[in-house]
Amino acid sequence: MTSLTSSAVLNTERCAVCAGALETERILARLDRCRACGFISYQGADPEAIAALYDEGYFTGGEYPDYLGQQDSLRRSMRMHLRQIAHYMPLAGSLFEVGCAYGLFLDEARRHFDRVAGVDICAVPLEYARATLGLDAREDDFLAMNFPGERFDAICVWDTIEHIPSPDALLAKAASLLSSNGMLFLTTGDIGALNARVRGASWRQIHPPSHLNYFSRATISRLCERVGLQVVGIETAAYFHTIFNLLASIRLRGGASGGLAGTLLKLAGERRARSVGVWLNLGDIMFVAARKRAD
C-alpha cells in the first residue's frame, strides 16, 4: 500500500495503457488524457521528487495520518480484500504483495496461504514487518528484482498502481511471475465512477504527484489485456475507517474542508474518534481481479 519502485521513470513518449505515441489533452486543470485510449495521468512529475515522497513520514502525516496506529481498522479492510479474492480462487498456495509496507495484509493472508512474501522500498515499515511480524518482506525495487525459480499463485497490488511512474512495467512484471492460471488482484481509484465524475477536479483521489495514474474500468482492463492478463471481475472496494482516520485524512488535504475536519476532530476528541469506525464504499475504488492468460 505504498510506493514500490525507485528506478522507474515517467514515460512521456508512449501511453502506458495503449502504448501509442503519447498525445494528450489537458483535463481537470492539471491532468492529461491520452487522445487515443482515454487513459488519464499526471505528466508533470519530477522522478526524484516522486521517490522522495516515500519515506517514514509518508505513513505518519504524509499520505496517512497514522498508518500503524490504525492497524485494527486496516486489518478489517484487508480481511475484506481476502473475502473478495475468495470469489476468484481458493485461499491457498503462494501469494506475493507489491508495496507491502508494514506487512499487515501479508500477516492476515498467511492464515490462509501456504507461503506469503512482499516487497517495498521504505525501510522503516519493512523492519516492522520482518522483526515484529516475522514476514518475508523484502526491501527492494520490484522492477529490478530477480525471482529465480519463484512463481506465485496470487500477486496483490493494493492502492499502489496509481503511484507508479510505469504502471505497464509493473503489471507486465507481475504477470511474468504468476504461475499458470495465477491471479493478479489490485485496488485503485476509478475515475469513471459516478462520485469521481460529480466531484471533478475536487475528487479525493486527485492529488499529484503522489497519484500519477487515474484508471477507469476500461483503461485498467485494456492495460491488463496488453500485458497478458484477462480481467475476470471488477468490483468496488469497501474500507473500514475510524472517525479519526476520516477526519485526519481530510485535514491533511488542507483548504476549507481540511480546516473544518480539524475542528470536528478537536470537538470529537481524538481518543473517542479512534474508537468509533464505519465501513465506507463510495463506489469509486475498484477491486480488479485478472487471470494470467494461458498463451
Secondary structure, 3 states (H helix, E strand, C coil): CCCCCCCCCCCCCECCCCCCECCEEEECCCEEEECCCCCEECCCCCHHHHHHCCCHHHHCCCCCCCCHHHHHHHHHHHHHHHHHHCCCCCCCCEEEEECCCCCHHHHHHCCCCCEEEEEECCHHHHHHHHHHCCCCEEECCHHHCCCCCCCEEEEEEECCHHHCCCHHHHHHHHHHHEEEEEEEEEEEECCCCHHHHHHHHHCCCCCCCCCCEECCHHHHHHHHHHCCEEEEEEEECCEEEEHHHHHHHHHHHCHHHHHHHHHHHHHHCHHHHHHCEEEECCCCEEEEEEEECCC
